[in-house]
Amino acid sequence: MPRCNECEVALASHLDAAVRSALAEEPSVSTATLTLLITDMDAVVATAARWNLDHRLPPAHSEDTETQPELASSTAVYSSPWAGWGNR
């Protein structure tokens, strides 16, 4: 379930890198937030954000771009190499 913009910004600026890394791994996080997180000083956060951004499916071709979801279906299989990394 997508978060509101204010919540996403708060999590992206959280002091704990594990929180930022978990956010960067989520398939529903916005492209704008991922773009911010790829500049994170913590290499794990930046790499997770870059991986998520690089592995997104391109949007479906349609004339009605306003109704197109930003991400692939939430039922899509998503496997991050960084899953659980911050829980150690």
C-alpha positions as CSV (number, residue, x, y, z in Angstrom):
1,M,0.0,0.0,0.0
2,P,1.5,3.4,-1.0
3,R,2.3,5.9,1.7
4,C,1.4,9.6,1.7
5,N,4.1,11.9,0.4
6,E,4.8,13.3,3.9
7,C,5.3,9.9,5.4
8,E,7.6,8.8,2.6
9,V,9.7,12.0,3.0
10,A,9.9,11.4,6.8
11,L,11.1,7.8,6.3
12,A,13.6,8.9,3.6
13,S,15.2,11.4,6.0
14,H,15.2,9.0,9.0
15,L,18.4,8.9,11.0
16,D,18.6,5.1,11.0
17,A,20.1,3.8,7.7
18,A,18.1,0.5,8.2
19,V,14.8,2.4,7.9
20,R,16.0,4.3,4.8
21,S,17.3,1.0,3.3
22,A,14.0,-0.7,4.0
23,L,12.1,2.1,2.3
24,A,14.5,1.9,-0.8
25,E,13.7,-1.8,-1.1
26,E,9.9,-1.3,-1.2
27,P,8.3,-1.8,-4.7
28,S,5.7,0.9,-4.0
29,V,8.1,3.7,-3.1
30,S,8.0,6.7,-5.5
31,T,10.5,7.3,-8.2
32,A,11.2,10.8,-6.6
33,T,12.1,9.2,-3.3
34,L,14.3,6.6,-4.9
35,T,16.1,9.4,-6.8
36,L,16.7,11.1,-3.5
37,L,17.9,7.9,-1.8
38,I,20.4,7.0,-4.5
39,T,22.4,10.0,-3.2
40,D,22.3,8.7,0.4
41,M,25.7,8.8,2.2
42,D,25.1,5.2,3.3
43,A,26.3,2.9,0.5
44,V,23.7,0.2,1.4
45,V,20.8,2.6,1.1
46,A,22.1,4.2,-2.1
47,T,22.7,0.8,-3.7
48,A,19.3,-0.6,-2.7
49,A,17.6,2.6,-4.1
50,R,19.6,2.3,-7.4
51,W,18.7,-1.4,-7.7
52,N,15.0,-0.7,-7.2
53,L,15.1,2.1,-9.7
54,D,17.0,0.1,-12.3
55,H,14.7,-2.9,-12.0
56,R,11.4,-1.2,-12.4
57,L,9.2,-2.2,-15.3
58,P,8.7,0.5,-17.9
59,P,5.1,1.9,-17.9
60,A,2.6,0.3,-20.2
61,H,2.0,2.1,-23.4
62,S,-1.3,3.9,-23.4
63,E,-2.7,7.2,-24.5
64,D,-4.2,7.7,-21.1
65,T,-0.9,8.2,-19.1
66,E,-2.7,9.8,-16.1
67,T,-4.3,6.5,-15.1
68,Q,-1.2,4.4,-15.6
69,P,0.3,3.1,-12.3
70,E,3.9,4.3,-11.6
71,L,4.9,0.7,-10.8
72,A,4.1,-2.7,-12.0
73,S,1.3,-4.6,-10.3
74,S,1.8,-5.0,-6.6
75,T,1.3,-8.7,-7.2
76,A,4.5,-8.9,-9.3
77,V,7.3,-11.0,-7.9
78,Y,9.9,-8.7,-6.3
79,S,13.2,-9.9,-4.9
80,S,15.7,-7.4,-3.7
81,P,19.3,-8.5,-3.0
82,W,19.2,-6.3,0.0
83,A,16.1,-7.8,1.6
84,G,16.7,-8.2,5.3
85,W,20.2,-6.5,5.1
86,G,19.3,-3.9,7.7
87,N,17.9,-6.4,10.2
88,R,21.3,-7.8,11.3
